[in-house]
Amino acid sequence: MALSDQSPNAADSGRKIVVDGVSKAYDSVQALSDVSLSVREGEFCCIVGPSGCGKTTLLRTIAGLEDADSGSILVDGDRITEPGLDRGMVFQEYALFPWRTVRGNIRFGLDRPACDCPDCEQRIQELVDLVGLSESEDAYPKELSGGMKQRVGIARALAVDPEILLLDEPFGSVDARTRDRLHEELLDIWAETQQTVVFVTHDIDEAVKLADRIVVLDDDPGTVQSTLTVDVDRPRERTSHEFVDHVARIRSELGQPTDTS
């Protein structure tokens, strides 16, 4: 295991995202305080921490959906001030349009402006197939399971082929078996697309299962406590000594008891 507090200003020519001294407050609540970190191009980075530590605020700021009070966020050296097609966002609460089918919801990512060209239709079909929904492409959200809805959300975020995929606790509301299957599917998609992924979760096991590197946030206010490199070969087994050791190390960082059962 490698644990460090590497500054985003450290030499790293492969940095895709640089968060430099970002602070954000909502009225009297300080959500983030002087947060600095970097994410390398093509890396799968998870952000973990207790509820209220500013994980979602940080992700939304990277997405350009929130403005930082101070500090800056750079993507490929350019300062982020608004949402962009280079960043796709997947939300925890699905955020699907109930009046659109699976294909229609995926198409939304391409409907800016609206386009009916053959290339767009082919792209939608590729994404439907990629997330395994070819048999449900004409179904509406009310007809889908939670896992299927989240697959639609991922496909929609991928529609414009963003360089960065941002996911905010996307599997928090599905059962354990479905979550495990979605983990494998997401890793397959990441391996195929080679995109940079930033994944927010409160589930330490999930972070160790997925990430190349894990950023641990402390709360009150949200600050970077540590960074952990997950040097475990994939696929990762939750019962392996290496996996258990990584989980225990993060729990210790967060002051949580280690499960010895």
Disulfide bonds with the S-S distance in Angstrom:
none
